[in-house]
């Protein structure tokens, strides 16, 4: 039986299948070429909402006070202190090597060896000062003793020199573009150079700690090799399960090949559109592969059904195309629109993830709904084995009995309430002191712990810009207001230390008065105040040239979401209750300011985005099935899964941030696929006059095994990710395993129970 019927498009499409397959092959080769040349595209600013008020403030004053893209390099010795030749030779060499890395803002480099690090002392004739280390420095015992004295006279203890004198710090900032080439900074190259510096100067006596966004990118890129290994493991597991399900080598290879082709198309189109692949988005292509396998299984399941009825390959493929185009298209379109909803969030990396995922879904629509049936038409025909699932279907059909349906729904309502209650504890932002994308025992997190322990300023800073009229540093009223604000913030829970111009001015005033502590205060006299402020240079980062902008540097104990929120709330509360027309404490700069802006954006976008996704999915299902009750049967299980997913994230200590926000979209997208395929079959059975119980039994025979297989296979495959050294991949592995299983269970248990109450025994 090989007569091609159907509408004109179907007749032309299948009669000219070799021509179309040749065209798809050419497209695959071209896009494959571009996919091979796709580059990583890491950028610091992509991870933050540049239109947020905090970010606007940061960008406004970035040239004067720096941004948040900072690198800290600490040299820590295991000897009693740093004052010996080998240490200072290493410190000087590291400073010079860092200074000449492409992309470094050289004026921002601070080290004991840089001229912008000075000391001031009171002498008989007034003040004297100079560089902590002079240009002709040689590490002789006398010179080292002088450096020690200069450090003691400076305010850099705890900042550039550890409080126990066993470590020295070098800080610098990176530009977004390489000043030599004008191109985007290659963070992978910078990370590699930092690692080379570490290896070059780290010895048995000196530990070199390196932290910053660039180092995170480098470590993630190193872990990408492991990501590929886990993907191969997932691919092999999927292939084995697929063979068990299909009992055919060809039916195993073809859907896997189509999903891989979709992945190639996705990466190729990304390159053509001028995008790169952000290291933190590296799992998106693998998620597209998983979704592709899910839909491919439905295709080969439908193909098996027709083969078992005695049709040849071409006819079976044609019927499969005809039956699966609508439900498959609606399911994938729902996935794509769901991902596109994320593009409304004004964080570039989320938008790029949305675009990347949507391109992948568009590729799947072509490869799985159009290319796959053509390839299946060439699969050699032989009688396919059939899994003995009848006892399972009979058990599952009992969930269409009214009593069991009510118990199931009641149980799920309790689960939803419990999940929603637990989800209320979901935190926005990071939940750990280090970098949550990496394991706690990773080198980067160990370096963060070391620097935090040794230096009082910590590794995170929130800069509040005090905007005042020019020459305000000699206005006692304004300076006193800044000092009161700094004192208030110093006493906020979670703040480690606070540095402001007033902090340095009080120290200078005491110095002018023989170091007497009772003079460690702001002088109310304008001229005395000017005398206290005048030695403080703009290179300190505590004032601008006009003395009208004075940052207050707040160093939190960590960058956990709740710590940042507590500090930001304290600042806003203080501003509200201490209004002053002459001064505006403007939020915010520093890396914590960036995080605060992102956390607020994610928190504000979470609920609206979820509502949009559900609204779009609801409308698509309503248009497809033309039944409000049918749509509820599909949507309600998804709501349960969303609540349980957020509860699961809370249990695993996974915060809601830019990298995890799209998980909600993914959960809805995967779940709606199962629901649409099941209800599409149910509706066809209804149209044939079957009652609900019989219709569900037939649906399980035709679709149930594919749904169960897909959920179990993908869950087992991604569960291997839990063992990854990259924490964010391990977290995603746990979340995806949970979502694949719970969505599958919701489709086969809860959906028929809801249908029983809504449709009853009606045909």
VOGU-3710 file (C-alpha; in Angstrom, 3 decimals, decimal comma):
1> xxxxxxxxxx> 0,000/0,000/0,000  1,858/3,102/-1,163  -0,754/5,469/-2,567  -0,076/9,022/-1,440  -3,267/10,836/-0,523  -4,144/13,982/1,406  -4,064/17,633/0,429  -1,924/19,019/-2,365  0,967/19,953/-0,094  1,136/16,435/1,374
11> xxxxxxxxxx> 1,024/14,831/-2,068  3,807/17,051/-3,410  5,830/16,809/-0,212  5,898/13,008/-0,062  6,087/12,392/-3,794  9,186/14,614/-3,988  10,663/13,457/-0,682  14,189/12,882/-2,052  14,264/16,414/-3,430  13,161/17,889/-0,089
21> xxxxxxxxxx> 15,619/15,727/1,854  18,412/16,908/-0,436  17,421/20,495/0,281  17,419/19,839/4,054  20,814/18,155/3,737  22,284/21,209/1,974  20,822/23,498/4,666  22,338/21,247/7,356  25,789/21,359/5,751  25,707/25,162/5,431
31> xxxxxxxxxx> 24,436/25,724/8,972  26,856/23,085/10,243  29,714/25,150/8,848  28,515/28,222/10,732  27,855/26,151/13,867  31,480/24,980/13,923  32,638/28,600/13,879  30,299/29,739/16,666  32,297/31,512/19,364  31,706/31,907/23,065
41> xxxxxxxxxx> 30,379/35,351/23,921  30,861/36,128/27,597  30,201/39,668/28,743  29,997/41,119/32,234  27,277/43,675/31,486  25,033/41,095/29,761  24,167/39,649/33,153  22,658/42,878/34,479  19,625/45,071/33,627  21,321/48,130/32,137
51> xxxxxxxxxx> 18,079/50,186/32,236  17,631/49,681/35,975  18,143/52,862/38,029  21,121/51,337/39,861  22,826/50,466/36,600  22,168/53,939/35,177  23,920/55,419/38,214  26,807/52,986/37,832  27,292/53,726/34,128  27,069/57,472/34,811
61> xxxxxxxxxx> 29,992/57,407/37,248  31,933/54,412/35,911  34,841/56,482/34,560  35,262/58,337/37,836  34,659/55,593/40,379  34,829/52,350/38,394  32,222/49,663/37,841  31,786/46,171/39,175  33,900/44,141/36,739  36,747/43,784/39,190
71> xxxxxxxxxx> 39,575/41,273/39,524  41,289/40,701/42,844  44,615/38,871/43,021  45,985/38,083/46,474  49,431/36,766/47,333  49,404/35,042/50,717  52,504/33,650/52,409  52,733/30,852/54,946  55,583/32,669/56,723  55,160/35,066/59,661
81> xxxxxxxxxx> 54,695/38,124/57,387  55,194/39,414/53,842  58,405/41,353/54,488  60,989/39,198/52,763  62,566/39,525/49,263  60,913/36,583/47,486  57,451/37,816/48,364  58,023/41,377/47,161  59,721/40,183/43,981  56,656/38,056/43,264
91> xxxxxxxxxx> 54,247/40,903/44,150  56,055/43,286/41,819  56,138/40,764/38,965  52,450/39,889/39,338  51,521/43,597/39,407  53,443/44,208/36,178  51,976/41,147/34,430  48,427/42,149/35,404  49,032/45,730/34,277  49,771/44,642/30,712
101> xxxxxxxxxx> 46,875/42,201/30,223  44,750/43,487/27,283  41,477/44,984/28,475  42,725/46,060/31,898  41,794/49,624/32,867  45,360/50,496/33,823  44,455/53,525/35,914  42,414/51,209/38,149  45,324/48,913/39,074  46,123/49,191/42,775
111> xxxxxxxxxx> 49,024/47,475/44,459  51,725/48,378/46,940  53,884/48,958/43,853  51,531/51,386/42,018  51,939/55,168/42,416  48,255/55,657/43,328  48,842/53,863/46,648  50,297/56,423/49,053  50,731/57,084/52,724  50,399/60,303/54,718
121> xxxxxxxxxx> 52,028/61,152/58,029  52,158/64,125/60,340  55,555/65,761/60,656  56,790/68,836/62,442  55,998/71,114/59,535  52,600/69,609/58,768  51,902/66,594/56,542  54,341/64,459/54,620  53,672/61,542/52,365  54,663/59,573/49,336
131> xxxxxxxxxx> 54,421/56,244/47,571  54,429/53,262/49,871  57,096/51,748/47,594  59,401/54,089/45,690  60,319/53,510/42,041  63,896/52,431/42,778  62,880/49,863/45,367  65,190/46,913/46,044  64,068/44,276/48,581  66,882/44,886/51,047
141> xxxxxxxxxx> 66,220/44,503/54,789  66,346/48,287/55,229  63,965/48,936/52,307  61,527/46,289/53,510  61,559/47,831/56,990  60,749/51,223/55,444  57,869/49,690/53,433  56,552/48,189/56,656  56,601/51,632/58,299  54,896/53,228/55,284
151> xxxxxxxxxx> 52,150/50,594/55,334  51,612/51,255/59,054  51,155/54,957/58,282  48,653/54,291/55,491  45,001/53,304/55,570  45,585/50,217/53,429  45,828/47,663/56,232  42,893/45,353/55,668  42,522/46,692/52,114  45,777/46,007/50,234
161> xxxxxxxxxx> 47,644/44,345/53,093  45,988/41,699/55,241  45,391/42,506/58,890  47,825/39,790/59,969  50,453/41,026/57,438  50,629/37,645/55,667  49,026/38,745/52,397  48,983/41,557/49,843  46,210/42,344/47,369  46,188/43,662/43,814
171> xxxxxxxxxx> 42,904/45,049/42,479  41,994/46,118/38,955  39,001/46,581/36,678  38,352/45,316/33,167  36,906/47,197/30,226  34,207/45,646/28,060  36,281/46,220/24,920  39,914/45,598/24,158  41,362/49,138/23,737  43,875/47,914/21,138
181> xxxxxxxxxx> 41,476/46,099/18,818  38,142/47,745/19,719  36,583/44,280/19,847  34,694/42,726/22,741  37,010/41,541/25,461  37,721/37,825/25,209  37,119/36,703/28,771  38,411/33,220/28,043  41,808/34,617/27,013  41,970/36,898/30,055
191> xxxxxxxxxx> 41,042/33,991/32,355  43,764/31,874/30,759  46,351/34,622/31,293  45,309/34,957/34,936  45,737/31,225/35,398  49,183/31,380/33,777  50,183/34,136/36,211  49,003/31,998/39,104  51,018/28,981/37,956  54,083/31,133/37,292
201> xxxxxxxxxx> 54,300/32,728/40,727  52,645/30,262/43,087  55,208/28,399/45,210  55,254/26,256/48,315  55,545/29,458/50,388  53,231/31,766/48,404  49,613/31,074/47,467  48,118/33,111/44,622  44,329/33,606/44,857  42,434/35,016/41,856
211> xxxxxxxxxx> 38,757/35,984/41,907  36,356/37,910/39,684  33,754/37,431/36,942  36,500/36,679/34,412  37,808/33,808/36,508  34,290/32,427/36,826  33,925/32,448/33,024  37,261/30,674/32,677  36,327/27,965/35,167  32,948/27,427/33,499
221> xxxxxxxxxx> 34,600/27,133/30,083  36,941/24,526/31,535  33,886/22,692/32,814  32,227/22,802/29,380  34,429/19,879/28,356  32,794/17,915/31,151  29,363/19,134/30,006  30,013/17,536/26,617  30,978/14,248/28,316  27,733/14,237/30,272
231> xxxxxxxxxx> 25,829/15,036/27,091  27,408/11,994/25,414  26,369/9,855/28,389  22,834/11,218/28,124  22,852/10,530/24,377  23,942/6,902/24,884  21,344/6,294/27,624  18,637/7,821/25,420  19,705/5,651/22,470  19,559/2,477/24,579
241> xxxxxxxxxx> 16,106/3,272/25,937  14,912/4,296/22,493  16,026/0,976/21,029  14,226/-0,916/23,797  11,107/1,089/23,014  11,233/0,863/19,214  12,899/-2,556/18,759  14,465/-1,076/15,638  17,925/0,243/14,885  16,517/2,635/12,274
251> xxxxxxxxxx> 13,754/3,952/14,542  16,437/4,597/17,143  18,892/6,435/14,909  16,477/8,594/12,899  14,850/10,625/15,753  18,222/11,054/17,478  19,724/12,295/14,224  16,878/14,772/13,691  17,314/16,177/17,222  21,058/16,556/16,612
261> xxxxxxxxxx> 20,379/18,269/13,267  18,062/20,707/15,064  20,873/21,436/17,505  23,272/22,103/14,595  20,725/24,378/12,927  20,249/26,249/16,188  23,970/26,941/16,618  24,420/27,810/12,947  21,550/30,308/12,908  22,878/31,871/16,121
271> xxxxxxxxxx> 26,200/32,522/14,371  24,474/33,911/11,281  22,484/36,350/13,430  25,675/37,604/15,033  25,192/35,929/18,406  27,689/33,882/20,358  27,079/31,282/23,028  27,427/32,520/26,588  29,219/29,965/28,794  26,374/30,119/31,311
281> xxxxxxxxxx> 23,867/29,269/28,535  25,746/26,205/27,352  23,014/23,842/28,600  20,302/25,398/26,389  21,257/23,398/23,243  21,133/20,191/25,284  17,646/21,086/26,523  16,593/21,549/22,906  17,940/18,080/22,177  15,854/16,680/25,054
291> xxxxxxxxxx> 12,685/18,376/23,794  13,464/17,080/20,296  13,777/13,505/21,562  10,442/13,918/23,363  8,638/14,836/20,143  10,613/12,334/18,080  9,395/9,515/20,342  5,796/10,533/19,655  6,529/10,361/15,922  8,070/6,904/15,958
301> xxxxxxxxxx> 5,324/5,688/18,305  2,717/6,796/15,764  4,800/5,172/13,012  4,877/1,888/14,964  1,097/1,951/15,314  0,637/2,188/11,551  3,273/-0,461/10,837  1,453/-2,822/13,210  -1,717/-2,184/11,180  0,046/-3,462/8,075
311> xxxxxxxxxx> 0,916/-0,235/6,251  4,172/0,157/4,353  6,846/2,697/5,319  5,707/5,478/2,999  2,041/5,233/3,944  2,848/4,943/7,652  5,097/7,993/7,483  2,442/9,937/5,598  -0,269/9,066/8,135  2,110/9,893/10,988
321> xxxxxxxxxx> 2,820/13,296/9,446  -0,880/13,962/9,036  -1,791/12,958/12,600  1,135/14,536/14,448  1,486/17,869/12,639  -1,219/19,681/14,617  -0,499/18,483/18,170  3,259/18,539/17,622  3,128/21,987/16,059  0,967/23,404/18,857
331> xxxxxxxxxx> 3,197/21,857/21,551  6,405/23,201/19,992  4,821/26,581/19,266  3,787/26,762/22,909  7,375/25,968/23,937  8,748/28,654/21,618  6,348/31,391/22,728  6,985/30,461/26,333  10,703/30,973/25,870  10,122/34,236/24,005
341> xxxxxxxxxx> 8,250/35,558/27,048  11,629/35,648/28,796  12,826/38,168/26,203  10,710/40,866/27,880  13,054/40,754/30,895  15,616/43,519/30,465  18,647/41,353/31,166  20,641/40,668/28,018  21,747/37,163/28,956  18,113/36,103/29,597
351> xxxxxxxxxx> 17,084/37,595/26,277  19,868/35,727/24,514  18,798/32,498/26,234  15,239/33,147/25,059  16,412/33,778/21,479  18,709/30,737/21,555  15,939/28,461/22,845  13,340/29,864/20,423  15,666/29,307/17,442  16,151/25,745/18,661
361> xxxxxxxxxx> 12,391/25,174/18,934  11,885/26,621/15,436  14,522/24,181/14,166  12,701/21,318/15,917  9,431/22,256/14,217  11,138/21,680/10,861  13,348/18,692/11,706  10,876/16,732/13,856  7,595/17,539/12,114  8,773/17,719/8,486
371> xxxxxxxxxx> 12,178/16,054/8,083  11,574/13,118/10,442  8,468/11,767/8,603  10,376/11,847/5,298  13,251/9,885/6,813  10,823/7,423/8,408  9,321/6,760/4,993  12,597/5,052/4,033  12,794/2,864/7,164  12,750/-0,835/6,161
381> xxxxxxxxxx> 9,441/-2,450/7,084  9,354/-5,342/9,452  6,973/-6,378/12,181  7,774/-4,335/15,240  7,852/-5,793/18,724  5,268/-4,474/21,143  5,862/-3,745/24,800  3,503/-5,675/27,052  1,918/-2,725/28,797  -1,733/-3,807/28,937
391> xxxxxxxxxx> -1,709/-4,513/32,712  -0,271/-1,028/33,269  -2,936/0,586/31,074  -5,690/-1,217/32,935  -4,356/0,113/36,250  -4,041/3,651/34,916  -7,572/3,546/33,514  -8,891/3,205/37,057  -8,043/6,879/37,532  -11,043/7,660/35,346
401> xxxxxxxxxx> -13,306/6,136/38,036  -15,057/8,919/39,894  -14,005/7,844/43,393  -10,322/7,432/42,545  -10,388/10,612/40,465  -11,654/12,599/43,469  -8,977/11,094/45,731  -6,283/11,893/43,151  -7,435/15,488/42,756  -7,698/15,968/46,518
411> xxxxxxxxxx> -4,187/14,590/46,962  -2,862/16,921/44,249  -4,608/19,917/45,848  -2,806/19,113/49,108  0,457/18,788/47,149  -0,171/22,142/45,453  -0,847/23,911/48,761  2,242/22,356/50,350  4,344/23,220/47,292  3,056/26,805/47,164
421> xxxxxxxxxx> 3,721/27,202/50,895  7,279/25,918/50,502  7,756/28,010/47,342  7,126/31,151/49,420  10,570/30,560/50,918  12,202/30,729/47,477  14,918/33,358/47,673  15,956/35,715/44,912  19,670/35,894/44,165  22,566/33,822/45,459
431> xxxxxxxxxx> 22,069/31,676/48,546  25,721/30,917/49,233  28,670/33,085/50,171  30,833/32,019/47,233  30,032/31,529/43,565  26,936/29,273/43,392  27,696/28,192/39,807  30,675/26,192/41,095  31,103/23,600/43,831  31,988/24,846/47,304
441> xxxxxxxxxx> 35,372/23,106/47,114  36,259/24,635/43,720  39,473/26,681/43,538  37,571/29,914/42,890  35,386/29,492/45,977  38,460/28,571/48,034  40,151/31,757/46,818  37,079/33,806/47,760  37,099/32,285/51,240  40,822/33,022/51,621
451> xxxxxxxxxx> 40,553/36,691/50,576  37,445/37,209/52,713  39,290/35,774/55,713  42,480/37,784/55,230  41,164/41,205/54,176  38,608/43,319/56,031  37,058/44,837/52,909  35,824/41,490/51,626  35,351/40,649/47,959  32,021/42,443/47,439
461> xxxxxxxxxx> 31,291/46,167/47,498  28,174/48,311/47,216  28,957/51,902/46,301  26,345/54,543/47,172  27,092/57,804/45,351  26,493/60,887/47,519  25,411/63,533/45,002  25,969/67,041/46,391  26,757/70,552/45,123  30,421/71,255/44,207
471> xxxxxxxxxx> 32,896/71,844/47,065  30,640/70,026/49,515  33,609/68,329/51,166  34,145/71,551/53,148  30,456/71,881/54,060  30,094/70,517/57,585  26,331/69,925/57,297  26,732/67,764/54,193  29,802/65,937/55,478  28,057/65,234/58,766
481> xxxxxxxxxx> 25,048/63,815/56,839  27,389/61,502/54,908  29,106/60,458/58,125  25,764/59,717/59,812  24,732/57,607/56,821  28,040/55,694/56,892  27,673/55,087/60,656  24,099/53,892/60,179  25,103/51,444/57,438  28,043/50,171/59,502
491> xxxxxxxxxx> 25,498/48,920/62,047  23,238/47,137/59,550  23,301/43,359/59,878  25,394/41,818/57,106  27,727/44,816/56,645  31,396/44,051/57,248  32,811/47,556/56,940  32,080/51,001/55,491  34,540/53,488/53,998  33,692/57,079/53,056
501> xxxxxxxxxx> 35,461/60,397/52,609  34,388/61,286/56,136  36,174/58,175/57,457  39,465/59,392/56,012  38,787/63,028/56,970  38,320/62,117/60,638  41,594/60,200/60,617  43,343/63,217/59,040  41,858/65,564/61,628  43,172/63,363/64,447
511> xxxxxxxxxx> 46,566/63,281/62,742  46,657/67,090/62,686  46,136/66,979/66,455  48,948/64,613/67,459  46,833/61,530/66,832  44,597/62,222/69,830  41,507/60,036/69,501  39,204/62,739/70,837  39,936/64,643/67,630  38,891/61,664/65,518
521> xxxxxxxxxx> 35,822/63,576/64,393  34,692/65,977/61,689  35,672/69,571/62,461  32,752/71,970/62,162  34,992/74,818/61,064  35,127/75,148/57,281  38,880/75,753/57,150  39,691/72,922/59,558  37,478/70,627/57,501  39,287/71,677/54,336
531> xxxxxxxxxx> 42,596/70,982/56,065  41,404/67,455/56,971  40,150/66,699/53,460  42,929/68,254/51,365  45,451/65,367/51,697  42,904/62,866/50,327  43,486/62,424/46,594  40,804/61,589/44,009  42,718/58,348/43,276  41,367/57,083/46,602
541> xxxxxxxxxx> 37,973/56,726/44,899  36,282/58,627/47,734  35,609/61,896/45,870  35,669/63,485/42,425  37,703/66,518/41,310  34,879/68,973/42,074  34,186/67,380/45,438  30,512/67,095/44,553  30,265/63,314/44,241  31,456/61,230/47,193
551> xxxxxxxxxx> 30,910/57,452/47,178  30,159/55,583/50,386  31,704/52,113/50,015  29,753/49,410/51,835  31,423/45,998/52,105  28,886/43,219/52,852  29,897/39,996/54,595  28,610/38,069/51,561  26,500/38,555/48,440  23,578/36,339/49,394
561> xxxxxxxxxx> 20,261/37,608/48,069  18,818/38,204/51,526  21,956/40,097/52,651  21,792/42,399/49,632  18,061/42,958/50,075  18,521/43,799/53,762  21,230/46,378/52,978  19,301/47,944/50,081  16,164/48,158/52,235  18,167/49,846/55,007
571> xxxxxxxxxx> 19,503/52,426/52,525  16,050/53,208/51,128  14,551/53,452/54,614  17,311/55,811/55,726  16,850/58,013/52,655  13,109/58,204/53,265  13,433/59,186/56,921  16,445/61,524/56,518  15,613/63,729/53,567  18,118/66,465/52,772
581> xxxxxxxxxx> 17,809/68,824/49,827  21,573/69,205/49,570  22,412/65,507/49,329  21,089/62,468/47,497  22,350/58,991/48,321  22,119/57,490/44,867  22,069/53,702/44,420  24,294/52,058/43,295  27,598/50,879/41,923  30,052/48,090/42,670
591> xxxxxxxxxx> 29,450/44,423/41,967  26,815/44,236/44,725  24,968/47,143/43,091  24,891/45,097/39,883  23,564/42,081/41,789  20,923/44,171/43,565  19,649/45,525/40,241  19,455/42,023/38,785  17,741/40,567/41,848  15,092/43,297/41,825
601> xxxxxxxxxx> 14,496/42,821/38,087  14,172/39,043/38,413  11,854/39,352/41,423  9,629/41,847/39,601  9,528/39,733/36,422  8,898/36,340/38,013  5,118/36,450/38,510  4,202/38,457/35,358  6,345/36,173/33,182  4,707/33,063/34,642
611> xxxxxxxxxx> 1,266/34,588/34,052  2,136/35,436/30,432  3,404/31,916/29,791  0,271/30,336/31,198  -1,957/32,806/29,327  -0,307/32,001/25,992  -0,359/28,249/26,649  -4,014/28,453/27,702  -4,992/30,327/24,521  -3,100/27,918/22,258
621> xxxxxxxxxx> -4,778/24,919/23,877  -8,160/26,642/23,738  -7,785/27,391/20,025  -6,528/23,862/19,312  -9,161/21,870/21,228  -11,966/24,457/21,160  -12,999/23,418/24,647  -12,531/25,249/27,939  -12,761/21,972/29,870  -10,169/20,302/27,670
631> xxxxxxxxxx> -7,821/23,224/28,170  -8,220/23,011/31,957  -7,304/19,321/31,825  -3,965/20,266/30,271  -3,208/23,468/32,210  -4,027/22,427/35,792  -1,327/19,724/36,024  1,188/22,324/34,814  0,248/24,653/37,685  0,932/21,838/40,149
641> xxxxxxxxxx> 4,333/21,169/38,564  5,276/24,882/38,711  4,505/25,044/42,433  6,413/21,833/43,126  9,380/22,987/41,010  9,751/26,192/43,029  9,418/24,159/46,235  12,091/21,777/44,938  14,398/24,726/44,201  13,890/25,957/47,756
651> xxxxxxxxxx> 14,736/22,512/49,125  17,956/22,354/47,077  18,961/25,923/48,049  18,779/27,122/44,438  18,051/30,826/44,260  15,935/32,525/41,622  18,301/34,495/39,383  19,058/35,206/35,752  20,339/31,680/35,110  17,420/29,839/36,788
661> xxxxxxxxxx> 14,429/32,053/35,932  13,827/30,320/32,538  13,331/27,024/34,433  9,684/27,979/34,948  9,268/28,304/31,187  10,921/24,952/30,614  8,649/23,234/33,143  5,515/24,527/31,428  6,896/23,725/27,968  7,767/20,099/28,743
671> xxxxxxxxxx> 4,519/19,485/30,603  2,248/20,904/27,917  3,808/18,534/25,348  2,651/15,484/27,303  -0,797/16,945/27,907  -1,387/17,946/24,284  -0,398/14,552/22,872  -2,597/12,693/25,379  -5,608/14,954/24,965  -5,288/14,998/21,190
681> xxxxxxxxxx> -5,841/11,227/21,197  -8,598/11,513/23,793  -10,474/14,002/21,649  -10,270/11,749/18,598  -11,724/8,922/20,656  -14,519/11,216/21,876  -15,355/12,039/18,268  -15,714/8,318/17,580  -18,357/8,135/20,306  -16,289/6,499/23,045
691> xxxxxxxxxx> -16,838/7,148/26,726  -14,022/8,608/28,819  -12,772/5,337/30,314  -12,610/3,531/26,983  -11,161/6,621/25,275  -8,408/6,854/27,856  -7,666/3,146/27,502  -7,250/3,530/23,736  -5,160/6,683/24,240  -2,810/4,849/26,594
701> xxxxxxxxxx> -2,381/2,049/24,082  -1,467/4,512/21,352  0,327/7,281/23,267  0,852/6,181/26,868  4,001/4,143/26,282  5,597/7,081/24,438  4,787/9,487/27,294  6,060/7,105/29,985  9,159/6,260/27,981  9,992/9,894/27,264
711> xxxxxxxxxx> 9,636/10,961/30,887  11,712/8,065/32,241  14,397/8,180/29,546  15,023/11,907/29,749  14,928/11,813/33,556  17,519/9,023/33,701  19,677/10,765/31,087  19,855/14,193/32,748  20,140/12,672/36,233  23,791/11,915/35,393
721> xxxxxxxxxx> 24,389/15,688/35,378  23,958/15,677/39,161  27,514/14,313/39,405  29,020/17,242/37,473  31,768/19,384/39,015  29,871/22,456/37,803  27,281/23,244/40,449  24,871/24,934/38,055  24,859/21,848/35,810  24,307/19,605/38,830
731> xxxxxxxxxx> 21,414/21,833/39,932  19,917/21,818/36,443  20,284/18,021/36,311  18,322/17,651/39,550  15,656/20,156/38,448  15,208/18,623/34,998  15,031/15,097/36,401  12,324/16,269/38,772  10,386/18,129/36,058  10,517/15,307/33,505
741> xxxxxxxxxx> 9,161/12,824/36,038  6,531/15,038/37,669  5,223/16,321/34,322  4,925/12,755/33,079  3,108/11,648/36,241  0,788/14,652/36,051  -0,131/13,797/32,458  -0,973/10,128/33,098  -2,539/10,424/36,570  -3,925/13,913/37,175
751> xxxxxxxxxx> -5,088/14,751/33,637  -7,549/11,802/33,383  -8,769/12,452/36,945  -9,605/16,073/36,065  -11,226/14,928/32,820  -13,389/12,497/34,799  -14,853/15,271/36,953  -15,247/17,731/34,057  -16,603/15,330/31,439  -18,014/12,517/33,579
761> xxx> -19,486/9,711/31,546  -20,384/11,971/28,624  -19,228/11,002/25,161
//
